[in-house]
Amino acid sequence: MMKLSPSLMCTDLANVAKDINELDAAGVDQYHIDIMDGQFVPNFTLGPDFIHAVRQQTEKPLDIHAMVEMPERFIDLFHDAGADMIAIHAEATKNLQGTLTHIRDLGMKAGVAINPSTPLDVLNYVFNVSDYVIVMTVNPGFAGQKFIPAMYGKIRELKQIITEKHLDIAIEVDGNLGTETIPKCIEAGAEWFVGGSSSVYKKGHSLTDNVQTTKHLMAQTVTMASQE
């Protein structure tokens, strides 16, 4: 099922409640909240207090993308703040399987995020404790980077593995997703899309218009693919 998840690191922090109300009304599916610690990636963004504040504004699922070293230290904190889903980076922990299991034990969906240069092999022994995989299509840390074309092949390869193993795992993509890249990602097998400065927060248009345009593009691509 196709889902659009606005990246709240791109929102106007002075008008978070207003933006969320507009995005909810426009029909977004969930919200993507990036947590950065300045160590795993060279940037700082948001945190548990922000998760809690967003939780008060919407009933939509909150997808936490933990770009932090040793994310196992913060799972309970994110859960208590209102998270519904948490994705941790395979590169950031020595206890990937255990941390994913703990996320699930708390009643949340567990995701694995992998950087562009990280091979899919790291997922081999954690598919059984994963609900979704975030394929980073840019190097993590900052919005507005260029899409890495090689990631189309990576998405396609991951989709093939999921299909062959009969796994119930969604593929989420994150990084410079717009009118050119979204259709190609859908064709490769992606299902969930993080909407940032190239789509949901594209300048010159309202959030509502951007959401409607992006969701129409997603639906149109799926329809065309089904007719081929």
C-alpha positions as CSV (number, residue, x, y, z in Angstrom):
1,M,0.0,0.0,0.0
2,M,1.4,3.4,-1.0
3,K,1.9,5.8,1.8
4,L,3.1,9.4,2.0
5,S,5.0,10.5,5.1
6,P,5.9,14.2,5.4
7,S,9.3,14.8,6.9
8,L,8.7,17.1,9.8
9,M,12.3,18.3,9.9
10,C,11.2,20.4,6.8
11,T,8.2,21.9,8.4
12,D,7.9,25.5,9.7
13,L,8.8,25.0,13.4
14,A,7.0,28.2,14.3
15,N,3.8,26.8,12.9
16,V,4.0,23.1,13.5
17,A,0.4,22.7,14.8
18,K,-1.0,24.7,11.8
19,D,1.0,22.7,9.3
20,I,0.0,19.3,10.8
21,N,-3.6,20.3,10.8
22,E,-3.3,21.2,7.1
23,L,-1.4,18.0,6.3
24,D,-3.9,15.8,8.1
25,A,-6.8,17.4,6.2
26,A,-4.8,16.9,2.9
27,G,-4.7,13.2,3.6
28,V,-1.2,12.3,4.5
29,D,-0.7,8.7,5.8
30,Q,1.8,9.1,8.6
31,Y,4.6,11.5,9.8
32,H,8.3,11.0,9.5
33,I,10.3,12.4,12.4
34,D,14.1,12.6,12.0
35,I,16.1,12.4,15.3
36,M,19.8,13.3,14.8
37,D,22.4,13.3,17.5
38,G,25.4,15.1,15.8
39,Q,27.4,11.9,16.0
40,F,25.9,9.4,13.6
41,V,25.2,12.3,11.2
42,P,26.8,15.8,11.4
43,N,23.5,17.5,12.3
44,F,21.1,17.9,15.1
45,T,17.3,17.8,14.7
46,L,14.2,17.3,16.9
47,G,13.8,15.0,19.9
48,P,11.4,13.3,22.3
49,D,9.7,16.6,23.3
50,F,8.9,17.2,19.6
51,I,7.5,13.7,19.2
52,H,5.3,14.4,22.2
53,A,4.1,17.7,20.8
54,V,3.2,16.2,17.5
55,R,1.4,13.4,19.2
56,Q,-0.9,15.9,20.7
57,Q,-1.8,17.3,17.3
58,T,-2.5,14.2,15.2
59,E,-3.7,10.6,15.4
60,K,-1.7,9.6,12.4
61,P,1.2,7.1,12.9
62,L,4.5,8.7,13.9
63,D,7.5,7.1,12.1
64,I,10.6,7.9,14.1
65,H,13.9,7.7,12.1
66,A,16.6,7.4,14.6
67,M,19.8,8.7,13.1
68,V,21.7,8.2,16.4
69,E,24.6,6.2,17.7
70,M,23.4,3.3,19.9
71,P,19.7,3.9,19.3
72,E,18.9,1.1,21.8
73,R,19.4,3.7,24.6
74,F,16.4,5.8,23.4
75,I,13.7,3.3,22.3
76,D,11.7,3.5,25.5
77,L,12.0,7.3,25.5
78,F,10.6,7.5,22.0
79,H,7.9,5.1,22.8
80,D,6.8,7.0,25.9
81,A,6.8,10.2,23.8
82,G,4.2,8.8,21.4
83,A,6.0,6.9,18.6
84,D,4.2,4.3,16.6
85,M,7.1,3.1,14.6
86,I,10.9,3.4,15.0
87,A,13.5,2.8,12.4
88,I,17.1,2.4,13.5
89,H,20.2,2.4,11.3
90,A,22.0,-0.9,10.8
91,E,25.3,1.0,10.9
92,A,24.6,2.6,14.3
93,T,24.2,-0.4,16.6
94,K,25.9,-3.7,17.6
95,N,22.6,-5.1,18.7
96,L,20.4,-4.7,15.7
97,Q,18.3,-7.9,16.2
98,G,17.8,-7.2,19.9
99,T,16.8,-3.6,19.4
100,L,14.3,-4.4,16.7
101,T,12.8,-7.1,18.9
102,H,12.5,-4.6,21.8
103,I,10.7,-2.1,19.5
104,R,8.2,-4.8,18.6
105,D,7.8,-5.9,22.2
106,L,6.7,-2.4,23.1
107,G,3.9,-2.7,20.5
108,M,5.5,-0.6,17.8
109,K,6.5,-1.4,14.2
110,A,10.3,-1.9,13.8
111,G,12.2,-0.7,10.9
112,V,15.8,-0.9,9.6
113,A,17.4,2.1,7.8
114,I,20.4,1.5,5.6
115,N,22.7,4.1,4.1
116,P,23.4,4.3,0.3
117,S,26.7,2.4,0.6
118,T,25.5,-0.3,3.0
119,P,24.9,-3.6,1.3
120,L,21.6,-5.4,1.7
121,D,23.4,-8.4,3.4
122,V,23.0,-6.6,6.8
123,L,19.3,-7.4,6.6
124,N,19.7,-11.2,6.2
125,Y,19.2,-12.1,9.8
126,V,16.8,-9.4,10.9
127,F,14.0,-9.8,8.3
128,N,12.1,-11.8,10.9
129,V,12.0,-8.9,13.4
130,S,11.4,-6.1,10.8
131,D,8.2,-4.5,9.5
132,Y,9.8,-2.1,7.1
133,V,13.2,-1.1,5.6
134,I,14.2,2.5,4.9
135,V,16.4,2.7,1.9
136,M,18.3,6.0,2.1
137,T,18.5,7.5,-1.4
138,V,20.8,10.3,-0.2
139,N,23.5,10.3,2.5
140,P,21.7,11.1,5.7
141,G,22.0,14.3,7.7
142,F,20.6,17.1,5.6
143,A,17.6,17.9,3.5
144,G,17.9,18.9,-0.2
145,Q,20.6,16.5,-1.3
146,K,20.7,15.0,-4.8
147,F,19.2,11.5,-5.3
148,I,21.7,8.7,-5.8
149,P,20.6,6.9,-9.0
150,A,22.2,3.6,-8.0
151,M,19.5,3.3,-5.3
152,Y,16.9,2.3,-7.9
153,G,18.8,-1.0,-8.3
154,K,19.1,-1.4,-4.6
155,I,15.3,-0.9,-4.1
156,R,14.7,-3.4,-6.9
157,E,17.0,-6.0,-5.4
158,L,15.4,-5.6,-2.0
159,K,11.9,-6.0,-3.5
160,Q,13.0,-9.2,-5.2
161,I,14.3,-10.6,-1.9
162,I,11.1,-9.7,-0.1
163,T,9.0,-11.3,-2.8
164,E,11.1,-14.5,-3.0
165,K,11.0,-14.9,0.8
166,H,7.3,-14.1,1.0
167,L,8.0,-11.4,3.6
168,D,5.5,-8.9,4.9
169,I,7.9,-6.0,4.9
170,A,7.4,-2.5,3.4
171,I,10.1,-0.6,1.5
172,E,10.3,3.1,2.5
173,V,12.5,5.5,0.6
174,D,14.0,8.7,2.0
175,G,15.9,11.4,0.2
176,N,15.0,13.9,-2.6
177,L,11.8,12.3,-3.7
178,G,9.9,14.4,-6.3
179,T,8.2,14.2,-9.7
180,E,11.2,12.5,-11.4
181,T,12.3,10.1,-8.7
182,I,9.0,8.9,-7.1
183,P,7.7,7.1,-10.2
184,K,11.0,5.3,-10.7
185,C,11.1,4.3,-7.0
186,I,7.6,2.9,-7.3
187,E,8.6,0.9,-10.5
188,A,11.5,-0.5,-8.5
189,G,9.3,-1.6,-5.6
190,A,9.1,1.2,-3.0
191,E,5.8,1.7,-1.2
192,W,6.3,4.4,1.4
193,F,7.7,7.8,0.6
194,V,9.2,10.4,2.9
195,G,8.0,13.8,1.5
196,G,10.5,16.6,2.0
197,S,11.6,19.8,0.2
198,S,11.2,18.1,-3.3
199,S,7.5,17.3,-2.8
200,V,5.4,18.0,0.3
201,Y,7.4,21.1,1.2
202,K,8.2,22.3,-2.3
203,K,8.3,26.0,-2.4
204,G,5.7,28.1,-4.3
205,H,2.7,25.9,-3.5
206,S,0.6,25.2,-0.4
207,L,1.1,22.0,1.6
208,T,-2.4,20.9,0.5
209,D,-1.5,21.3,-3.2
210,N,1.8,19.6,-2.8
211,V,0.3,16.6,-0.9
212,Q,-2.5,16.2,-3.5
213,T,0.0,16.5,-6.4
214,T,2.3,13.9,-4.9
215,K,-0.4,11.5,-4.0
216,H,-1.9,11.8,-7.5
217,L,1.5,11.1,-9.0
218,M,1.9,8.0,-6.8
219,A,-1.6,6.7,-7.7
220,Q,-1.1,7.4,-11.4
221,T,2.2,5.6,-11.4
222,V,0.7,2.5,-9.7
223,T,-2.2,2.5,-12.2
224,M,0.0,2.7,-15.2
225,A,2.3,-0.1,-13.8
226,S,-0.7,-2.3,-13.3
227,Q,-1.8,-1.9,-16.9
228,E,1.5,-2.9,-18.4
